Amino acid sequence: MVDILGYLCIGVGIVFWFWGTFPLLGKRSVLFKLHSLSVADTLGSMSIICGLLLKIPSEWSLLVLALISLAIWNTVLGYVLAYCSSSGGRDER
Amino acid sequence: MLIAMILALLIPMYEAWQDEDIWQKMLAFASIATKTSVMILVISVLRDDWMIGVVGVIILSVGNAGLMLLAQTIKRINE
């Protein structure tokens, strides 16, 4: 039961990955792509790691460290990339 | 499952290859870094080998920090 739940989490994570990554291919602005990437991609990665955590709970310390670094670093990286890229003045496309 | 992950990894790689704008490239690289480290974690669970898992977590934290520093450097150079 828990095993099936783990695989379900991983599958949902892969769906989120595709959802967040497909807007990268379009001709939209950087900020639009950054938004979809930082929301759907981070949620997908966290869902995959939660699935792994359900499958092997004995190594929780490493996986929780991965979860925390995903949650914090990806948010900070999103802010920094948005700040750095918004100085060009040609974002509204 | 792993094949779907590799397919999802190919999308930002293609984007980084074909786009000329540096910020779009940085975005694709950030996506590649996150996806690769999560894939390393999945493989370490499948093989039950936690040395690989430690490498994945290190990439996840240090790689993102490196990307942040790289973004700041590129911004300074462009000014």
Backbone of each chain as nested JSON, in Angstrom:
{
  "chains": [
    {"id": "A", "residues": [
      {"number": 1, "name": "MET", "atoms": {"N": [0.83, -1.213, 0.0], "CA": [0.0, 0.0, 0.0], "C": [0.863, 1.262, 0.0]}},
      {"number": 2, "name": "VAL", "atoms": {"N": [1.814, 1.284, 0.934], "CA": [2.7, 2.444, 1.004], "C": [3.57, 2.514, -0.249]}},
      {"number": 3, "name": "ASP", "atoms": {"N": [3.931, 1.314, -0.753], "CA": [4.746, 1.263, -1.968], "C": [4.008, 1.884, -3.149]}},
      {"number": 4, "name": "ILE", "atoms": {"N": [2.711, 1.508, -3.266], "CA": [1.894, 2.059, -4.358], "C": [1.783, 3.572, -4.224]}},
      {"number": 5, "name": "LEU", "atoms": {"N": [1.618, 4.037, -2.979], "CA": [1.514, 5.478, -2.731], "C": [2.807, 6.191, -3.143]}},
      {"number": 6, "name": "GLY", "atoms": {"N": [3.945, 5.541, -2.86], "CA": [5.219, 6.119, -3.268], "C": [5.332, 6.258, -4.765]}},
      {"number": 7, "name": "TYR", "atoms": {"N": [4.946, 5.169, -5.492], "CA": [4.996, 5.244, -6.951], "C": [4.036, 6.308, -7.475]}},
      {"number": 8, "name": "LEU", "atoms": {"N": [2.865, 6.447, -6.81], "CA": [1.897, 7.471, -7.218], "C": [2.506, 8.861, -7.079]}},
      {"number": 9, "name": "CYS", "atoms": {"N": [3.196, 9.103, -5.955], "CA": [3.84, 10.41, -5.751], "C": [4.872, 10.677, -6.841]}},
      {"number": 10, "name": "ILE", "atoms": {"N": [5.66, 9.646, -7.185], "CA": [6.697, 9.841, -8.198], "C": [6.053, 10.133, -9.552]}},
      {"number": 11, "name": "GLY", "atoms": {"N": [4.952, 9.418, -9.863], "CA": [4.265, 9.671, -11.133], "C": [3.711, 11.079, -11.205]}},
      {"number": 12, "name": "VAL", "atoms": {"N": [3.089, 11.541, -10.117], "CA": [2.572, 12.912, -10.08], "C": [3.709, 13.911, -10.258]}},
      {"number": 13, "name": "GLY", "atoms": {"N": [4.861, 13.613, -9.646], "CA": [6.014, 14.501, -9.788], "C": [6.488, 14.6, -11.214]}},
      {"number": 14, "name": "ILE", "atoms": {"N": [6.496, 13.451, -11.935], "CA": [6.949, 13.495, -13.33], "C": [5.959, 14.291, -14.185]}},
      {"number": 15, "name": "VAL", "atoms": {"N": [4.64, 14.15, -13.888], "CA": [3.649, 14.953, -14.614], "C": [3.886, 16.44, -14.381]}},
      {"number": 16, "name": "PHE", "atoms": {"N": [4.179, 16.812, -13.133], "CA": [4.464, 18.22, -12.831], "C": [5.715, 18.695, -13.564]}},
      {"number": 17, "name": "TRP", "atoms": {"N": [6.704, 17.806, -13.663], "CA": [7.935, 18.18, -14.369], "C": [7.635, 18.565, -15.805]}},
      {"number": 18, "name": "PHE", "atoms": {"N": [6.856, 17.683, -16.492], "CA": [6.534, 17.989, -17.885], "C": [5.724, 19.267, -17.986]}},
      {"number": 19, "name": "TRP", "atoms": {"N": [4.787, 19.441, -17.062], "CA": [3.941, 20.616, -17.061], "C": [4.765, 21.891, -16.909]}},
      {"number": 20, "name": "GLY", "atoms": {"N": [5.754, 21.849, -16.025], "CA": [6.557, 23.04, -15.783], "C": [7.592, 23.272, -16.855]}},
      {"number": 21, "name": "THR", "atoms": {"N": [7.99, 22.212, -17.586], "CA": [9.095, 22.366, -18.521], "C": [8.638, 22.723, -19.921]}},
      {"number": 22, "name": "PHE", "atoms": {"N": [7.412, 22.317, -20.297], "CA": [6.974, 22.603, -21.663], "C": [6.886, 24.095, -21.977]}},
      {"number": 23, "name": "PRO", "atoms": {"N": [6.506, 25.003, -21.05], "CA": [6.534, 26.433, -21.403], "C": [7.913, 26.97, -21.726]}},
      {"number": 24, "name": "LEU", "atoms": {"N": [8.99, 26.229, -21.37], "CA": [10.341, 26.676, -21.717], "C": [10.528, 26.775, -23.225]}},
      {"number": 25, "name": "LEU", "atoms": {"N": [9.791, 25.962, -23.972], "CA": [10.027, 25.901, -25.408], "C": [9.404, 27.067, -26.157]}},
      {"number": 26, "name": "GLY", "atoms": {"N": [8.445, 27.767, -25.539], "CA": [7.746, 28.812, -26.259], "C": [8.552, 30.08, -26.38]}},
      {"number": 27, "name": "LYS", "atoms": {"N": [7.94, 31.083, -26.978], "CA": [8.602, 32.373, -27.171], "C": [8.133, 33.38, -26.138]}},
      {"number": 28, "name": "ARG", "atoms": {"N": [7.901, 32.978, -24.916], "CA": [7.42, 33.91, -23.91], "C": [8.592, 34.591, -23.216]}},
      {"number": 29, "name": "SER", "atoms": {"N": [8.27, 35.503, -22.258], "CA": [9.331, 36.224, -21.566], "C": [9.98, 35.315, -20.52]}},
      {"number": 30, "name": "VAL", "atoms": {"N": [11.136, 35.805, -20.032], "CA": [11.877, 35.026, -19.049], "C": [11.055, 34.853, -17.773]}},
      {"number": 31, "name": "LEU", "atoms": {"N": [10.334, 35.92, -17.377], "CA": [9.619, 35.86, -16.106], "C": [8.478, 34.857, -16.155]}},
      {"number": 32, "name": "PHE", "atoms": {"N": [7.816, 34.763, -17.325], "CA": [6.741, 33.766, -17.466], "C": [7.3, 32.361, -17.307]}},
      {"number": 33, "name": "LYS", "atoms": {"N": [8.427, 32.103, -18.0], "CA": [9.034, 30.779, -17.91], "C": [9.509, 30.497, -16.494]}},
      {"number": 34, "name": "LEU", "atoms": {"N": [10.082, 31.535, -15.855], "CA": [10.596, 31.356, -14.494], "C": [9.474, 30.99, -13.535]}},
      {"number": 35, "name": "HIS", "atoms": {"N": [8.321, 31.611, -13.74], "CA": [7.193, 31.32, -12.859], "C": [6.748, 29.86, -12.994]}},
      {"number": 36, "name": "SER", "atoms": {"N": [6.533, 29.43, -14.241], "CA": [6.056, 28.053, -14.407], "C": [7.108, 27.068, -13.923]}},
      {"number": 37, "name": "LEU", "atoms": {"N": [8.38, 27.395, -14.179], "CA": [9.451, 26.493, -13.772], "C": [9.548, 26.407, -12.261]}},
      {"number": 38, "name": "SER", "atoms": {"N": [9.503, 27.568, -11.604], "CA": [9.737, 27.541, -10.158], "C": [8.545, 26.957, -9.414]}},
      {"number": 39, "name": "VAL", "atoms": {"N": [7.346, 27.093, -9.939], "CA": [6.198, 26.504, -9.246], "C": [6.1, 25.012, -9.534]}},
      {"number": 40, "name": "ALA", "atoms": {"N": [5.912, 24.672, -10.839], "CA": [5.614, 23.273, -11.144], "C": [6.833, 22.375, -10.985]}},
      {"number": 41, "name": "ASP", "atoms": {"N": [8.01, 22.902, -11.344], "CA": [9.199, 22.071, -11.26], "C": [9.563, 21.753, -9.819]}},
      {"number": 42, "name": "THR", "atoms": {"N": [9.507, 22.773, -8.952], "CA": [9.842, 22.53, -7.556], "C": [8.829, 21.612, -6.902]}},
      {"number": 43, "name": "LEU", "atoms": {"N": [7.544, 21.824, -7.199], "CA": [6.53, 20.933, -6.619], "C": [6.718, 19.502, -7.114]}},
      {"number": 44, "name": "GLY", "atoms": {"N": [7.055, 19.345, -8.407], "CA": [7.279, 18.006, -8.923], "C": [8.459, 17.328, -8.274]}},
      {"number": 45, "name": "SER", "atoms": {"N": [9.57, 18.074, -8.115], "CA": [10.745, 17.488, -7.475], "C": [10.439, 17.105, -6.037]}},
      {"number": 46, "name": "MET", "atoms": {"N": [9.709, 17.98, -5.329], "CA": [9.387, 17.662, -3.929], "C": [8.463, 16.46, -3.853]}},
      {"number": 47, "name": "SER", "atoms": {"N": [7.55, 16.329, -4.825], "CA": [6.655, 15.174, -4.819], "C": [7.428, 13.886, -5.086]}},
      {"number": 48, "name": "ILE", "atoms": {"N": [8.42, 13.949, -6.006], "CA": [9.223, 12.759, -6.277], "C": [9.999, 12.35, -5.03]}},
      {"number": 49, "name": "ILE", "atoms": {"N": [10.591, 13.343, -4.336], "CA": [11.375, 13.002, -3.145], "C": [10.456, 12.483, -2.036]}},
      {"number": 50, "name": "CYS", "atoms": {"N": [9.23, 13.011, -1.949], "CA": [8.275, 12.457, -0.968], "C": [7.958, 11.004, -1.307]}},
      {"number": 51, "name": "GLY", "atoms": {"N": [7.827, 10.691, -2.609], "CA": [7.601, 9.309, -2.998], "C": [8.746, 8.407, -2.603]}},
      {"number": 52, "name": "LEU", "atoms": {"N": [9.974, 8.898, -2.804], "CA": [11.141, 8.114, -2.384], "C": [11.15, 7.917, -0.879]}},
      {"number": 53, "name": "LEU", "atoms": {"N": [10.717, 8.969, -0.157], "CA": [10.683, 8.905, 1.307], "C": [9.678, 7.87, 1.784]}},
      {"number": 54, "name": "LEU", "atoms": {"N": [8.559, 7.741, 1.036], "CA": [7.577, 6.712, 1.399], "C": [8.116, 5.319, 1.097]}},
      {"number": 55, "name": "LYS", "atoms": {"N": [8.918, 5.205, 0.021], "CA": [9.439, 3.894, -0.336], "C": [10.521, 3.435, 0.64]}},
      {"number": 56, "name": "ILE", "atoms": {"N": [11.464, 4.317, 0.962], "CA": [12.543, 3.944, 1.885], "C": [12.569, 4.943, 3.03]}},
      {"number": 57, "name": "PRO", "atoms": {"N": [11.819, 4.688, 4.107], "CA": [11.793, 5.66, 5.21], "C": [13.041, 5.613, 6.086]}},
      {"number": 58, "name": "SER", "atoms": {"N": [13.917, 4.605, 5.882], "CA": [15.047, 4.484, 6.811], "C": [16.095, 5.559, 6.547]}},
      {"number": 59, "name": "GLU", "atoms": {"N": [16.117, 6.095, 5.324], "CA": [17.123, 7.122, 5.028], "C": [16.478, 8.507, 5.059]}},
      {"number": 60, "name": "TRP", "atoms": {"N": [15.666, 8.762, 6.054], "CA": [14.885, 10.001, 6.043], "C": [15.762, 11.231, 6.185]}},
      {"number": 61, "name": "SER", "atoms": {"N": [16.898, 11.104, 6.856], "CA": [17.692, 12.313, 7.121], "C": [18.181, 12.934, 5.81]}},
      {"number": 62, "name": "LEU", "atoms": {"N": [18.689, 12.056, 4.921], "CA": [19.204, 12.572, 3.649], "C": [18.083, 13.153, 2.798]}},
      {"number": 63, "name": "LEU", "atoms": {"N": [16.94, 12.442, 2.766], "CA": [15.852, 12.9, 1.903], "C": [15.213, 14.178, 2.431]}},
      {"number": 64, "name": "VAL", "atoms": {"N": [15.13, 14.312, 3.765], "CA": [14.571, 15.554, 4.314], "C": [15.518, 16.716, 4.03]}},
      {"number": 65, "name": "LEU", "atoms": {"N": [16.824, 16.435, 4.07], "CA": [17.793, 17.485, 3.708], "C": [17.592, 17.914, 2.258]}},
      {"number": 66, "name": "ALA", "atoms": {"N": [17.35, 16.924, 1.377], "CA": [17.097, 17.253, -0.024], "C": [15.824, 18.081, -0.165]}},
      {"number": 67, "name": "LEU", "atoms": {"N": [14.774, 17.721, 0.58], "CA": [13.515, 18.477, 0.519], "C": [13.718, 19.921, 0.948]}},
      {"number": 68, "name": "ILE", "atoms": {"N": [14.437, 20.099, 2.072], "CA": [14.617, 21.462, 2.591], "C": [15.446, 22.281, 1.611]}},
      {"number": 69, "name": "SER", "atoms": {"N": [16.514, 21.689, 1.078], "CA": [17.353, 22.48, 0.176], "C": [16.601, 22.798, -1.115]}},
      {"number": 70, "name": "LEU", "atoms": {"N": [15.725, 21.875, -1.56], "CA": [14.886, 22.197, -2.723], "C": [13.979, 23.377, -2.43]}},
      {"number": 71, "name": "ALA", "atoms": {"N": [13.285, 23.32, -1.282], "CA": [12.292, 24.345, -0.976], "C": [12.946, 25.706, -0.827]}},
      {"number": 72, "name": "ILE", "atoms": {"N": [14.097, 25.764, -0.16], "CA": [14.715, 27.061, 0.099], "C": [15.487, 27.548, -1.121]}},
      {"number": 73, "name": "TRP", "atoms": {"N": [16.354, 26.676, -1.666], "CA": [17.255, 27.136, -2.715], "C": [16.517, 27.51, -3.979]}},
      {"number": 74, "name": "ASN", "atoms": {"N": [15.485, 26.703, -4.348], "CA": [14.82, 27.028, -5.604], "C": [14.055, 28.337, -5.498]}},
      {"number": 75, "name": "THR", "atoms": {"N": [13.496, 28.634, -4.322], "CA": [12.814, 29.909, -4.157], "C": [13.801, 31.069, -4.256]}},
      {"number": 76, "name": "VAL", "atoms": {"N": [14.934, 30.934, -3.553], "CA": [15.928, 32.011, -3.574], "C": [16.5, 32.186, -4.974]}},
      {"number": 77, "name": "LEU", "atoms": {"N": [16.747, 31.054, -5.643], "CA": [17.29, 31.129, -6.999], "C": [16.305, 31.791, -7.954]}},
      {"number": 78, "name": "GLY", "atoms": {"N": [15.012, 31.511, -7.751], "CA": [14.012, 32.172, -8.57], "C": [14.029, 33.672, -8.394]}},
      {"number": 79, "name": "TYR", "atoms": {"N": [14.122, 34.122, -7.13], "CA": [14.171, 35.563, -6.886], "C": [15.398, 36.187, -7.507]}},
      {"number": 80, "name": "VAL", "atoms": {"N": [16.556, 35.526, -7.347], "CA": [17.8, 36.111, -7.845], "C": [17.79, 36.187, -9.363]}},
      {"number": 81, "name": "LEU", "atoms": {"N": [17.3, 35.118, -10.018], "CA": [17.251, 35.14, -11.48], "C": [16.298, 36.213, -11.977]}},
      {"number": 82, "name": "ALA", "atoms": {"N": [15.151, 36.374, -11.288], "CA": [14.205, 37.399, -11.709], "C": [14.809, 38.782, -11.54]}},
      {"number": 83, "name": "TYR", "atoms": {"N": [15.521, 38.998, -10.425], "CA": [16.142, 40.304, -10.178], "C": [17.218, 40.594, -11.207]}},
      {"number": 84, "name": "CYS", "atoms": {"N": [18.048, 39.585, -11.488], "CA": [19.155, 39.813, -12.41], "C": [18.665, 40.018, -13.835]}},
      {"number": 85, "name": "SER", "atoms": {"N": [17.605, 39.306, -14.227], "CA": [17.203, 39.384, -15.621], "C": [16.28, 40.558, -15.888]}},
      {"number": 86, "name": "SER", "atoms": {"N": [15.755, 41.211, -14.856], "CA": [14.766, 42.249, -15.089], "C": [15.397, 43.616, -15.293]}},
      {"number": 87, "name": "SER", "atoms": {"N": [16.733, 43.704, -15.35], "CA": [17.364, 45.004, -15.541], "C": [17.467, 45.373, -17.01]}},
      {"number": 88, "name": "GLY", "atoms": {"N": [17.199, 44.414, -17.902], "CA": [17.356, 44.685, -19.327], "C": [16.275, 45.598, -19.873]}},
      {"number": 89, "name": "GLY", "atoms": {"N": [15.067, 45.509, -19.319], "CA": [13.994, 46.378, -19.731], "C": [13.248, 45.911, -20.956]}},
      {"number": 90, "name": "ARG", "atoms": {"N": [13.444, 44.642, -21.366], "CA": [12.699, 44.141, -22.522], "C": [12.016, 42.813, -22.149]}},
      {"number": 91, "name": "ASP", "atoms": {"N": [11.352, 42.835, -21.018], "CA": [10.722, 41.607, -20.532], "C": [9.307, 41.44, -21.032]}},
      {"number": 92, "name": "GLU", "atoms": {"N": [8.664, 42.547, -21.416], "CA": [7.252, 42.451, -21.769], "C": [7.119, 42.013, -23.211]}},
      {"number": 93, "name": "ARG", "atoms": {"N": [7.124, 40.718, -23.412], "CA": [7.017, 40.201, -24.756], "C": [5.811, 39.275, -24.848]}}
    ]},
    {"id": "B", "residues": [
      {"number": 1, "name": "MET", "atoms": {"N": [9.765, 4.602, -15.914], "CA": [9.755, 5.779, -15.043], "C": [10.991, 6.626, -15.282]}},
      {"number": 2, "name": "LEU", "atoms": {"N": [12.142, 5.922, -15.332], "CA": [13.391, 6.653, -15.552], "C": [13.437, 7.244, -16.961]}},
      {"number": 3, "name": "ILE", "atoms": {"N": [12.809, 6.532, -17.911], "CA": [12.818, 7.03, -19.287], "C": [12.0, 8.318, -19.389]}},
      {"number": 4, "name": "ALA", "atoms": {"N": [10.871, 8.378, -18.656], "CA": [10.083, 9.616, -18.646], "C": [10.894, 10.755, -18.054]}},
      {"number": 5, "name": "MET", "atoms": {"N": [11.682, 10.454, -17.003], "CA": [12.521, 11.506, -16.406], "C": [13.564, 11.993, -17.393]}},
      {"number": 6, "name": "ILE", "atoms": {"N": [14.166, 11.046, -18.161], "CA": [15.181, 11.461, -19.137], "C": [14.536, 12.313, -20.227]}},
      {"number": 7, "name": "LEU", "atoms": {"N": [13.302, 11.962, -20.626], "CA": [12.584, 12.784, -21.616], "C": [12.357, 14.188, -21.078]}},
      {"number": 8, "name": "ALA", "atoms": {"N": [11.955, 14.283, -19.8], "CA": [11.741, 15.605, -19.201], "C": [13.043, 16.376, -19.116]}},
      {"number": 9, "name": "LEU", "atoms": {"N": [14.175, 15.655, -19.002], "CA": [15.472, 16.329, -18.932], "C": [15.897, 16.846, -20.298]}},
      {"number": 10, "name": "LEU", "atoms": {"N": [15.427, 16.184, -21.37], "CA": [15.852, 16.591, -22.712], "C": [15.264, 17.945, -23.101]}},
      {"number": 11, "name": "ILE", "atoms": {"N": [14.082, 18.308, -22.548], "CA": [13.442, 19.566, -22.947], "C": [14.302, 20.784, -22.588]}},
      {"number": 12, "name": "PRO", "atoms": {"N": [14.731, 20.961, -21.313], "CA": [15.585, 22.132, -21.032], "C": [16.934, 22.065, -21.715]}},
      {"number": 13, "name": "MET", "atoms": {"N": [17.438, 20.828, -21.996], "CA": [18.709, 20.736, -22.725], "C": [18.55, 21.307, -24.131]}},
      {"number": 14, "name": "TYR", "atoms": {"N": [17.439, 20.944, -24.794], "CA": [17.179, 21.486, -26.135], "C": [17.026, 23.0, -26.074]}},
      {"number": 15, "name": "GLU", "atoms": {"N": [16.319, 23.483, -25.045], "CA": [16.121, 24.919, -24.89], "C": [17.449, 25.638, -24.699]}},
      {"number": 16, "name": "ALA", "atoms": {"N": [18.315, 25.083, -23.855], "CA": [19.616, 25.716, -23.624], "C": [20.461, 25.696, -24.885]}},
      {"number": 17, "name": "TRP", "atoms": {"N": [20.243, 24.705, -25.742], "CA": [21.051, 24.613, -26.941], "C": [20.589, 25.602, -28.005]}},
      {"number": 18, "name": "GLN", "atoms": {"N": [19.258, 25.807, -28.135], "CA": [18.803, 26.569, -29.287], "C": [18.558, 28.04, -28.97]}},
      {"number": 19, "name": "ASP", "atoms": {"N": [18.492, 28.422, -27.696], "CA": [18.169, 29.817, -27.398], "C": [19.445, 30.631, -27.197]}},
      {"number": 20, "name": "GLU", "atoms": {"N": [19.459, 31.843, -27.752], "CA": [20.652, 32.671, -27.676], "C": [20.664, 33.558, -26.444]}},
      {"number": 21, "name": "ASP", "atoms": {"N": [19.486, 33.904, -25.919], "CA": [19.419, 34.821, -24.786], "C": [20.017, 34.167, -23.541]}},
      {"number": 22, "name": "ILE", "atoms": {"N": [20.897, 34.919, -22.858], "CA": [21.657, 34.311, -21.76], "C": [20.755, 33.945, -20.586]}},
      {"number": 23, "name": "TRP", "atoms": {"N": [19.674, 34.737, -20.361], "CA": [18.841, 34.438, -19.19], "C": [17.969, 33.22, -19.428]}},
      {"number": 24, "name": "GLN", "atoms": {"N": [17.536, 33.045, -20.686], "CA": [16.798, 31.815, -20.981], "C": [17.697, 30.607, -20.796]}},
      {"number": 25, "name": "LYS", "atoms": {"N": [18.978, 30.776, -21.186], "CA": [19.928, 29.685, -20.996], "C": [20.113, 29.383, -19.517]}},
      {"number": 26, "name": "MET", "atoms": {"N": [20.244, 30.444, -18.691], "CA": [20.429, 30.233, -17.243], "C": [19.234, 29.507, -16.646]}},
      {"number": 27, "name": "LEU", "atoms": {"N": [18.028, 29.883, -17.11], "CA": [16.809, 29.234, -16.623], "C": [16.829, 27.754, -16.957]}},
      {"number": 28, "name": "ALA", "atoms": {"N": [17.207, 27.447, -18.211], "CA": [17.267, 26.04, -18.612], "C": [18.321, 25.295, -17.802]}},
      {"number": 29, "name": "PHE", "atoms": {"N": [19.452, 25.967, -17.522], "CA": [20.492, 25.293, -16.745], "C": [20.03, 25.016, -15.317]}},
      {"number": 30, "name": "ALA", "atoms": {"N": [19.281, 25.961, -14.727], "CA": [18.765, 25.717, -13.38], "C": [17.828, 24.518, -13.374]}},
      {"number": 31, "name": "SER", "atoms": {"N": [16.995, 24.445, -14.425], "CA": [16.077, 23.306, -14.524], "C": [16.843, 21.999, -14.676]}},
      {"number": 32, "name": "ILE", "atoms": {"N": [17.91, 22.022, -15.505], "CA": [18.707, 20.81, -15.705], "C": [19.342, 20.375, -14.393]}},
      {"number": 33, "name": "ALA", "atoms": {"N": [19.868, 21.338, -13.611], "CA": [20.544, 20.983, -12.358], "C": [19.576, 20.308, -11.393]}},
      {"number": 34, "name": "THR", "atoms": {"N": [18.374, 20.9, -11.23], "CA": [17.406, 20.299, -10.31], "C": [16.995, 18.91, -10.766]}},
      {"number": 35, "name": "LYS", "atoms": {"N": [16.701, 18.789, -12.059], "CA": [16.23, 17.502, -12.565], "C": [17.303, 16.432, -12.427]}},
      {"number": 36, "name": "THR", "atoms": {"N": [18.558, 16.781, -12.741], "CA": [19.62, 15.791, -12.655], "C": [19.824, 15.313, -11.225]}},
      {"number": 37, "name": "SER", "atoms": {"N": [19.788, 16.254, -10.272], "CA": [20.038, 15.822, -8.897], "C": [18.881, 14.969, -8.373]}},
      {"number": 38, "name": "VAL", "atoms": {"N": [17.642, 15.286, -8.761], "CA": [16.525, 14.432, -8.335], "C": [16.644, 13.053, -8.982]}},
      {"number": 39, "name": "MET", "atoms": {"N": [17.101, 13.022, -10.251], "CA": [17.291, 11.72, -10.893], "C": [18.374, 10.922, -10.204]}},
      {"number": 40, "name": "ILE", "atoms": {"N": [19.445, 11.597, -9.759], "CA": [20.503, 10.898, -9.021], "C": [19.932, 10.301, -7.742]}},
      {"number": 41, "name": "LEU", "atoms": {"N": [19.053, 11.05, -7.053], "CA": [18.436, 10.515, -5.829], "C": [17.579, 9.289, -6.144]}},
      {"number": 42, "name": "VAL", "atoms": {"N": [16.803, 9.35, -7.241], "CA": [15.958, 8.204, -7.608], "C": [16.816, 6.984, -7.894]}},
      {"number": 43, "name": "ILE", "atoms": {"N": [17.922, 7.186, -8.642], "CA": [18.791, 6.055, -8.97], "C": [19.429, 5.489, -7.716]}},
      {"number": 44, "name": "SER", "atoms": {"N": [19.802, 6.38, -6.78], "CA": [20.405, 5.876, -5.543], "C": [19.405, 5.065, -4.739]}},
      {"number": 45, "name": "VAL", "atoms": {"N": [18.112, 5.405, -4.802], "CA": [17.11, 4.591, -4.119], "C": [16.934, 3.262, -4.838]}},
      {"number": 46, "name": "LEU", "atoms": {"N": [16.903, 3.297, -6.179], "CA": [16.711, 2.055, -6.935], "C": [17.859, 1.086, -6.713]}},
      {"number": 47, "name": "ARG", "atoms": {"N": [19.105, 1.613, -6.638], "CA": [20.256, 0.74, -6.443], "C": [20.555, 0.494, -4.98]}},
      {"number": 48, "name": "ASP", "atoms": {"N": [19.856, 1.186, -4.097], "CA": [20.074, 1.082, -2.654], "C": [21.518, 1.428, -2.283]}},
      {"number": 49, "name": "ASP", "atoms": {"N": [22.026, 2.481, -2.912], "CA": [23.415, 2.871, -2.72], "C": [23.429, 4.326, -2.246]}},
      {"number": 50, "name": "TRP", "atoms": {"N": [23.741, 4.555, -0.984], "CA": [23.57, 5.9, -0.443], "C": [24.747, 6.818, -0.638]}},
      {"number": 51, "name": "MET", "atoms": {"N": [25.856, 6.263, -1.169], "CA": [26.951, 7.16, -1.552], "C": [26.483, 8.063, -2.7]}},
      {"number": 52, "name": "ILE", "atoms": {"N": [25.743, 7.446, -3.677], "CA": [25.233, 8.243, -4.801], "C": [24.227, 9.274, -4.301]}},
      {"number": 53, "name": "GLY", "atoms": {"N": [23.421, 8.904, -3.298], "CA": [22.432, 9.838, -2.753], "C": [23.074, 11.065, -2.138]}},
      {"number": 54, "name": "VAL", "atoms": {"N": [24.193, 10.845, -1.431], "CA": [24.894, 12.001, -0.842], "C": [25.376, 12.942, -1.939]}},
      {"number": 55, "name": "VAL", "atoms": {"N": [25.874, 12.359, -3.035], "CA": [26.318, 13.204, -4.151], "C": [25.159, 14.028, -4.698]}},
      {"number": 56, "name": "GLY", "atoms": {"N": [23.97, 13.386, -4.813], "CA": [22.808, 14.115, -5.323], "C": [22.425, 15.284, -4.44]}},
      {"number": 57, "name": "VAL", "atoms": {"N": [22.439, 15.077, -3.117], "CA": [22.054, 16.175, -2.223], "C": [23.08, 17.299, -2.282]}},
      {"number": 58, "name": "ILE", "atoms": {"N": [24.356, 16.938, -2.409], "CA": [25.391, 17.984, -2.497], "C": [25.197, 18.804, -3.771]}},
      {"number": 59, "name": "ILE", "atoms": {"N": [24.897, 18.119, -4.892], "CA": [24.662, 18.857, -6.142], "C": [23.462, 19.785, -5.983]}},
      {"number": 60, "name": "LEU", "atoms": {"N": [22.431, 19.275, -5.289], "CA": [21.209, 20.056, -5.127], "C": [21.46, 21.365, -4.389]}},
      {"number": 61, "name": "SER", "atoms": {"N": [22.309, 21.332, -3.359], "CA": [22.518, 22.566, -2.598], "C": [23.631, 23.415, -3.195]}},
      {"number": 62, "name": "VAL", "atoms": {"N": [24.78, 22.817, -3.479], "CA": [25.922, 23.603, -3.946], "C": [25.725, 24.058, -5.382]}},
      {"number": 63, "name": "GLY", "atoms": {"N": [25.078, 23.206, -6.208], "CA": [24.869, 23.589, -7.598], "C": [23.984, 24.804, -7.73]}},
      {"number": 64, "name": "ASN", "atoms": {"N": [22.915, 24.861, -6.914], "CA": [22.047, 26.03, -6.971], "C": [22.77, 27.285, -6.494]}},
      {"number": 65, "name": "ALA", "atoms": {"N": [23.607, 27.127, -5.458], "CA": [24.375, 28.276, -4.981], "C": [25.317, 28.768, -6.07]}},
      {"number": 66, "name": "GLY", "atoms": {"N": [25.942, 27.829, -6.785], "CA": [26.837, 28.212, -7.868], "C": [26.105, 28.946, -8.976]}},
      {"number": 67, "name": "LEU", "atoms": {"N": [24.875, 28.488, -9.28], "CA": [24.095, 29.176, -10.316], "C": [23.766, 30.595, -9.904]}},
      {"number": 68, "name": "MET", "atoms": {"N": [23.479, 30.802, -8.608], "CA": [23.187, 32.155, -8.129], "C": [24.389, 33.066, -8.297]}},
      {"number": 69, "name": "LEU", "atoms": {"N": [25.569, 32.565, -7.913], "CA": [26.783, 33.366, -8.079], "C": [27.031, 33.676, -9.552]}},
      {"number": 70, "name": "LEU", "atoms": {"N": [26.789, 32.678, -10.43], "CA": [26.997, 32.877, -11.866], "C": [26.062, 33.949, -12.411]}},
      {"number": 71, "name": "ALA", "atoms": {"N": [24.785, 33.948, -11.906], "CA": [23.838, 34.966, -12.37], "C": [24.307, 36.358, -11.974]}},
      {"number": 72, "name": "GLN", "atoms": {"N": [24.79, 36.497, -10.734], "CA": [25.293, 37.814, -10.306], "C": [26.472, 38.259, -11.158]}},
      {"number": 73, "name": "THR", "atoms": {"N": [27.384, 37.317, -11.454], "CA": [28.554, 37.669, -12.261], "C": [28.146, 38.117, -13.659]}},
      {"number": 74, "name": "ILE", "atoms": {"N": [27.2, 37.383, -14.273], "CA": [26.764, 37.757, -15.623], "C": [26.12, 39.135, -15.615]}},
      {"number": 75, "name": "LYS", "atoms": {"N": [25.354, 39.431, -14.53], "CA": [24.706, 40.744, -14.451], "C": [25.75, 41.849, -14.373]}},
      {"number": 76, "name": "ARG", "atoms": {"N": [26.777, 41.626, -13.556], "CA": [27.835, 42.635, -13.445], "C": [28.559, 42.831, -14.767]}},
      {"number": 77, "name": "ILE", "atoms": {"N": [28.79, 41.746, -15.488], "CA": [29.509, 41.87, -16.762], "C": [28.66, 42.618, -17.775]}},
      {"number": 78, "name": "ASN", "atoms": {"N": [27.346, 42.389, -17.755], "CA": [26.48, 43.03, -18.74], "C": [26.314, 44.512, -18.482]}},
      {"number": 79, "name": "GLU", "atoms": {"N": [26.592, 44.965, -17.267], "CA": [26.345, 46.362, -16.948], "C": [27.342, 47.275, -17.664]}}
    ]}
  ]
}
